[in-house]
Amino acid sequence: MITTTPTEDHRLARIPTGVPGLDDVLKGGFFEGAVYIIRGTPGAGKTILANQICFDHARNGGRALFVTLLAENHARMLQHLEQMSFYDAAFIPKQIYYVSAFRVLEENGLKGLMDLLRREMRAHEATILVLDGLIAVEETSTSDREFRKFIHELQAHAAAADCCTLLLTNGRRGEYHPEHTMVDGLITLEDVPYGKRRQRELEVRKFRGSSSLRGRHPFRITDDGLVVYPRPESRFLRNDATGTQQRLSTGIRQLDTMLNGGLIAGTITVVIGASGAGKTTLGSYFLGEASKAEPALHYGFYESPRQLIANAAVLGVNLEKKIQAGHLRIVWRPPVERILDSLGNEIIDEARAHKVKRLFIDGWGGFMASAESPDRVPSFFAAVANELRSLGVATMCAIETPNLVGPEVQIPVQGISAITENMILLRFTEYQARLYRVISILKARGGSFDPTLREFHISERGVELADSFESAERLLSGTGVRAPRIARKPPPARASRKSKSRRRG
């Protein structure tokens, strides 16, 4: 038996979709001459997606044929598309040609439709064919066999013409569709409910000739068309930390000493504490050390950039100066109807584009509020953290605990210790009707650290860490007790020269 290995010259060429995120999911786009089914309920975005692909293809020199089997006329459809930024009337009809085959299918059946497709593909030298309304072909077929025969014949013509073909359908039948076994790929679009909110999701069920990112990936329909957000758990699979031992200052000298020199580049640090304990303050000092060699990013959900800059200035940290110098970027995403995957992808894209070495995420609750399920957040964060490590980013993430004081540290994240290198705890303790902030290091991989409990004092002079905290004997109960002082005898008074001379006499 003779076997052959495909060379670069014989590999199928790719056709990029031009849809943000979709080419990442498809690992480069569709294949020339292949046939794909795009399936979804009415309103899922199939027609917009297909048109967006056609216009991008035309923009790059390709030619598209868009055939509709629907009662809606083209004028109405194009009026809707005019609102999209990808739409350009200059491409019609030379590079994008629209044909209505609804009447041909009704009058001449499947044979008449196939003749029309073959004729128009050849006449317009189409490199992309869209058939919108495959369900009409299915309903016209007298049997599954006749329907499969139509698909098979269309595949043959598409392959011969190197024309990538997209078949759009509602898919009203059950999960099993005989035609799915014949085509080169199957993509589904769904509108999934999560409580009171809904989220559009795309999934590649089948894709011949290449791997693709598995699972469902959220997407939005915007004024620019579809934007797909690949799931970080499927997109970021690397776990190759930089391996450097370079340490970055936290901006607080005493804390650097406790950490044996600061935070190691490419590590993840979580700062855990109740509201008001000083998590954002610590992050502001960390960002205040940004420089040309160590660009920084603040990715926050709660404080606006103006609030963050003003609060840091009170502590003597000039973030405005760092922004003007181009050493710091502030990205603010209030957690209102956000998509978790868009947040994770944006963090990584920002880190890559600006070569970020310092990142402060404020805070974990923004991820929780955006997640369709809270149980997903740890695995999501692990994937994002792995990619940040590979980029050499020293990341600090604030996590709020629900309890102010008490014998337990209630961390709202299961397994957070396993996916982070460093853990810093900020707590309140009470003494004589006053709350004190206390800082301690729970964990620091890659070296020794000082586990001493220290008072974390915030004032207009900035942040100061005491050498020790005497009132921490009952810290776990939330009530500090002042340690007793040892009474010392006063030193004996020194005798005057006159008294000494008298004693000698």
ZIHU-V627726 format. One record per residue. N is the residue number from 1. D_FIRST is the distance of its C-alpha to the first C-alpha in whole Angstrom. Layout:
((N:D_FIRST) (N:D_FIRST))
This chain:
((1:0) (2:4) (3:6) (4:10) (5:13) (6:16) (7:19) (8:23) (9:23) (10:20) (11:22) (12:24) (13:28) (14:30) (15:34) (16:36) (17:38) (18:42) (19:43) (20:44) (21:42) (22:39) (23:37) (24:37) (25:36) (26:33) (27:32) (28:33) (29:33) (30:32) (31:28) (32:29) (33:28) (34:28) (35:30) (36:32) (37:35) (38:38) (39:40) (40:44) (41:47) (42:50) (43:51) (44:48) (45:47) (46:45) (47:46) (48:48) (49:44) (50:43) (51:45) (52:45) (53:42) (54:43) (55:46) (56:44) (57:41) (58:44) (59:45) (60:42) (61:42) (62:40) (63:41) (64:41) (65:42) (66:44) (67:44) (68:46) (69:47) (70:50) (71:53) (72:54) (73:55) (74:53) (75:57) (76:57) (77:54) (78:54) (79:58) (80:56) (81:54) (82:56) (83:57) (84:54) (85:54) (86:51) (87:52) (88:53) (89:54) (90:53) (91:50) (92:51) (93:50) (94:48) (95:46) (96:46) (97:47) (98:48) (99:47) (100:49) (101:47) (102:49) (103:51) (104:48) (105:46) (106:49) (107:50) (108:47) (109:45) (110:41) (111:40) (112:43) (113:42) (114:38) (115:40) (116:42) (117:39) (118:37) (119:40) (120:42) (121:38) (122:38) (123:42) (124:42) (125:39) (126:38) (127:36) (128:37) (129:38) (130:40) (131:40) (132:43) (133:44) (134:41) (135:43) (136:45) (137:42) (138:41) (139:45) (140:45) (141:41) (142:42) (143:40) (144:37) (145:34) (146:36) (147:36) (148:32) (149:32) (150:34) (151:32) (152:29) (153:30) (154:32) (155:28) (156:27) (157:30) (158:30) (159:27) (160:27) (161:31) (162:29) (163:32) (164:32) (165:34) (166:36) (167:37) (168:41) (169:42) (170:44) (171:42) (172:45) (173:43) (174:42) (175:39) (176:36) (177:35) (178:32) (179:32) (180:31) (181:28) (182:27) (183:28) (184:27) (185:30) (186:33) (187:36) (188:39) (189:43) (190:46) (191:49) (192:50) (193:53) (194:54) (195:58) (196:60) (197:57) (198:54) (199:51) (200:48) (201:45) (202:41) (203:38) (204:35) (205:33) (206:30) (207:28) (208:24) (209:23) (210:25) (211:28) (212:31) (213:34) (214:35) (215:38) (216:41) (217:42) (218:46) (219:47) (220:50) (221:51) (222:53) (223:55) (224:52) (225:50) (226:47) (227:47) (228:44) (229:45) (230:42) (231:42) (232:43) (233:41) (234:38) (235:39) (236:40) (237:38) (238:39) (239:41) (240:41) (241:45) (242:46) (243:48) (244:51) (245:54) (246:56) (247:59) (248:61) (249:64) (250:65) (251:68) (252:70) (253:71) (254:72) (255:69) (256:67) (257:69) (258:68) (259:64) (260:65) (261:64) (262:63) (263:60) (264:56) (265:54) (266:51) (267:53) (268:54) (269:57) (270:59) (271:63) (272:64) (273:68) (274:70) (275:71) (276:73) (277:72) (278:71) (279:67) (280:68) (281:70) (282:68) (283:65) (284:68) (285:68) (286:65) (287:64) (288:67) (289:66) (290:63) (291:63) (292:61) (293:59) (294:59) (295:59) (296:59) (297:59) (298:61) (299:59) (300:61) (301:62) (302:66) (303:68) (304:68) (305:68) (306:71) (307:72) (308:70) (309:71) (310:75) (311:75) (312:73) (313:76) (314:78) (315:77) (316:77) (317:73) (318:73) (319:69) (320:71) (321:71) (322:67) (323:66) (324:68) (325:67) (326:63) (327:62) (328:62) (329:61) (330:62) (331:60) (332:62) (333:60) (334:63) (335:61) (336:61) (337:59) (338:56) (339:52) (340:51) (341:48) (342:50) (343:52) (344:49) (345:47) (346:50) (347:51) (348:48) (349:48) (350:52) (351:51) (352:48) (353:50) (354:53) (355:52) (356:54) (357:55) (358:58) (359:57) (360:60) (361:59) (362:62) (363:61) (364:59) (365:61) (366:59) (367:56) (368:57) (369:59) (370:56) (371:53) (372:52) (373:53) (374:54) (375:52) (376:49) (377:51) (378:50) (379:47) (380:47) (381:49) (382:47) (383:44) (384:47) (385:48) (386:45) (387:44) (388:48) (389:48) (390:45) (391:47) (392:50) (393:52) (394:55) (395:55) (396:59) (397:59) (398:62) (399:62) (400:65) (401:66) (402:68) (403:71) (404:74) (405:75) (406:74) (407:73) (408:69) (409:67) (410:65) (411:62) (412:61) (413:57) (414:55) (415:53) (416:54) (417:55) (418:51) (419:50) (420:53) (421:54) (422:58) (423:60) (424:64) (425:66) (426:70) (427:72) (428:76) (429:78) (430:82) (431:85) (432:89) (433:88) (434:85) (435:81) (436:80) (437:76) (438:74) (439:71) (440:69) (441:65) (442:63) (443:60) (444:59) (445:56) (446:55) (447:59) (448:62) (449:65) (450:68) (451:68) (452:72) (453:73) (454:75) (455:77) (456:75) (457:78) (458:78) (459:81) (460:82) (461:81) (462:78) (463:76) (464:77) (465:76) (466:79) (467:78) (468:79) (469:80) (470:83) (471:82) (472:79) (473:80) (474:79) (475:77) (476:74) (477:77) (478:78) (479:81) (480:82) (481:85) (482:87) (483:86) (484:90) (485:91) (486:93) (487:97) (488:98) (489:101) (490:103) (491:103) (492:107) (493:109) (494:110) (495:113) (496:115) (497:117) (498:120) (499:119) (500:118) (501:121) (502:123) (503:121) (504:122) (505:125))
